Amino acid sequence: MAEVRSVIEITPIDDYNFLKDAYYGEGGFKDGSYLVPHPRETPEKYARRKALAYYLNYVAPVVNSHVNPVFRKEPEREWNDHALFSEFVKDADTLGTSFTRFMKRAALIAKLQAVAFIVIDNVSEQPGNMADVLKQRALPYAYIVQRNQVKEYKTNKAGRLIEFSYTVASETSSSDTATDTWKWTTTTWSCQYANGEEITNNHNLGRLPVIPLYSKPMEPGKVLPQSEFYNIAKTNQRLYNLCSEIDEIIRNQAFNILIYPLPEGESDIKEIIVSTENVLGWDGSLPNQPGYIVMDTGPLEQLRSERKDLIEEIYRMAELSHVTGVETKESGIAKQWDFEQANQVLTDFALNCEEAERSVAEVFGLWTNSSVDLSCKYSDDFGIVDVSAALDEVSKALDLQIGGKFNMEVKKKAAVVYLNDLPEDRFDAVIEHIEQQEEEQEQSDVFSTSATG
């Protein structure tokens, strides 16, 4: 009679939770449910594989590598004499979070989920004087809406949001799962509370106080795009399964199996204890002696090779093929192209963050009937220059012995590459010293020419 095996169903999961689980190592990567069962695999074996599974997380490092360089330096901001916005920059969300740290949190969500929505709301009641406003922090504040909270939206022909509704944790219920539903239009706002109460009112903003921060340049009107890291997360899921399959082979076949020849007429043997401290006796008249069955390492090496390829593909898809751990290209041009690609990705995202900050300041000004006039500049130095290669080029340039201003500019380039993390005043002093050396050298050359003439 054929053995009956249970059928294990795979539960579908939404993209949002899958990406979140991939980044934090939670959900199915923690409990093993992201392991795909083998055909006709018994529930017992599947449960054992889930218990032994381990997750090599590549999603978090590659996502962080697209965010951390953009926020490595504090963005340069200038705005007019605006006391309320100055307080907002210190505490953007009423929780004591600085505007920069708030934007970095929004940027991380945007990179992982393709978009994060920054909502600028205002307090319902305003104190009568500025001192109380500042003391009570009675001014506009920001919070982030993630894509799983979005319920409905509408855009105009140009792609601008004109309606937007979403859920947030309930303020009227003690339940952890209860939510309130907010809806904004260009002229009104409304809130459907978890307890059934609904409030609708007008605002005078003339626009939605909702600012989308996208992970990369996006077509107007594409409000909820696919995450650029979804395929990387799926590859990491395959890597997760591959590690389990490799581990299964090792556990099942790594230990050699003893072969013991039986004399004719015997169908069974007594218990044998084999170790380095015991003697194994066997019938010397038999043509075969005891031995071991050794596992075929071919399938194991094939799986390990596939694992290595998947890791390289993850870095390639993340525009990080130049990082340590991936085979170094022999061509210097190809290597420089990789740096250019990575720099462009970071630059595009920095521009998106700048644009989002200016929109935040615009909405803030509309709420406070004032003009913030924010000027914002994120760093365009992402610290991914190959220092060794750059300094090698500098050394070759100086070996040409052209001298004069050529040497001065080459030395300045070396300072920019090697001393980019130096405080601004000390860096300026280094540049000034290089220029002073050039002036002294020119004067020396003029003096020598005059003396010989």
Secondary structure, DSSP 4 states (H G I P E B T S, - for coil): -PPP-PPPPPPP--HHHHHHHHHHT-THHHHSTTSPPPTT--HHHHHHHHHH------HHHHHHHHHTTTTSSPPEEE--S-HHHHHHHH-SSSSS--HHHHHHHHHHHHHHHSEEEEEEE--S---SSHHHHHHHT-S-EEEEE-GGGEEEEEE-TTS-EEEEEEEEE-SS---SS-EEEEEEESSEEEEE-TTS-EEEEE---SS-SEEEEESS---TT--SPPPTTHHHHHHHHHHHHHHHHHHHHHHHHSSPEEE-PPPTT---------STTS-----TTSSS--EEEPP--HHHHHHHHHHHHHHHHHHHHTT-TTSTTSPPPS-HHHHHHHHHHHHHHHHHHHHHHHHHHHHHHHHHHHHTTS----EEE-----S---HHHHHHHHHHHHHT---HHHHHHHHHHHHHHHSTTS-HHHHHHHHHHHHHHHHHHHHHHHHHHHHH-
